[in-house]
Amino acid sequence: MQRDVILTPEGLEKLKLEIEDLSTVKRREVAERIKEAREFGDISENSEYDDAKNEQAMLESRIAQLEEKLRAAQVIDASELDADVVRVGSTVRGSDDKGKSFEYTIVGSTEADPAGGRLSNESPVGKALVGRGKGDQVDVLLPNGRTRALTIEGISVA
């Protein structure tokens, strides 16, 4: 049983678009590959056919996985958020103990993209920031065993 998947409205739209693309365009492409491979003759010794069937199985698995996420999705309503406390959907600005500034948008794990400044609410930094307010200082235990002190300087909501 899958737990709830927390999504922003943008994340929900991206998920729906990916399912649509995989279900239509990609399915047709794979079906065409299977059809072409069948035309090569005996399918029992046809590596193109085997490859296409494997690709089809992976595609169907991915579609099923995404549809399950969609069924379990809990969409964050930005109108219910406020700029006083960090929540999923909030953008947090601040600095660390070395004076380096940061800006992270807290999202559900499905939408996480650390390189793009989108941190999961389940990541060490995300967990430390959620529920905190402007001016709070939080200590984050990083995976490398070190501790990083972060100071929240501002919170905004999209």
N, C-alpha and C positions, 0 to 999 in steps of 0.2 A: 504494500500500500504506500503510495507516494504521499509525501507531506505537501502542504500548501506551497504553491509557487508564487512568490511575491513579484508582481510586475508593475512597472509604470505604464501609463496609457501608451507611450511610444513603444515600449517593449512588447505590449500586447499586439500592437499593430504589426511590428516586425515579425512576431511569431506567426500571426495569421498569414502574412505575405509569404513567409518561408514555406508554410504548409501548402499554400496554394501553388507556389512554384514547383515544389516537389511532386505534388499530386497531379499536376497537369503536364507541364513542360518536361520534367525529368522522367516521369513515367512513360511518356510517349517516346522519348529518346531511347530509353532502355528497351521498350517493346520493339522498337525498330531494329535495335542491335540484335535482339533475340531472333527476330524474323530473318535478318540477313544471315546470321550464323546458321540457322536451320537450312538455308539454301545451299550451304557448302556441302551438304550430304549427311552422312552418318553422324548423328549427334553423340554417339557413345564415345567417339574419339575426337571430339571437336572442342579444342581449347577455347575458341572464340565463344562458342555456345556456353561453356562452363563459366567463363568470365562474365558474360552478360547475365547469366542466371544468378551468379554470386552478387553482382552489382544490384540486381533487382531485389534480392533478399535484404541487402544492406539498406537500400532505399526504402523498402517497406518497413523495415525496423525503425529507421529514422522518422518516418512519417508517424508511425504508431507512438514513438517516444514523444514527439512534438504534440500530437493530439492529446496525449495523457497530460502533458504540462498545461495545455490549454484548458482541459477539463478541471484541473486542480488550481487554476490561476486565481489569485486574489489580486485585483487591480487596485492600486493606491489612488485615492481620490485627492488630487492636489488641493481642492477647496477645503478639505478637512485638516490640512497641515497648517502649522503656524511657524513663524520664524523664531520662536522662543526655544524650541527643543529640537534636537536632531532626530529625524525619523527617516524611514525609507522614502525617498523622493526629495529629501533636502539636499541642498548644496552647502558644504561647509568650507569656510576659509579660515586659515590660521597659519601658525608657524610652529616649527619644532624647537627643541632645546638648543639647536645650533643656529637658530635664526633663519632657517630655510623655510620659505613660505610654501603653502600647499592649498589646493582647492580640489575637493572631492565631492562627487555626487554619490549619495548612498542609494544603492539599488539592491534588488533581490539577486540571488546567486546566478540566476539564469541570464541576467543582463550584464554581469560584471565584466569590466574591461579595464584593468588597472592601468594599462598604458594610456588609455583614453580618459583617465581620471574618474572612472566609474567603479567604485568599490562595493563589494558585496557586504550586506549587513552581517554576514557570517564570517567575514575575514577578521583577523586580529584588530586591525585599525577600525574597521566598520563597527565591530562589537563594542569597542572602547568608546566610540563617538556617539552611538545611538543612545538617546535618553539624556544627553548632556546639553548644556546651554552655553550661550555666549559668555566668554570670560573663564569658562571652566578649563582646568588643566587636567589632562588624562595621561596616565602612563600606560604604554602599550608594550606587552611582551611580544617581541618579534620571533619568527621561526628560528632565527639564528641564535636565540638565547639572550640577546641584548634587549634592553629596555629603551624606549624612545618616548620622550615627554612631548606631548602636543598641546598647544593652547588654542582654543577656539576663539577666533576674532569676529566671526560673522556667520550667520545662518540665513539662507534665502530659500524660497520655495518657487518653483517654476510656475 
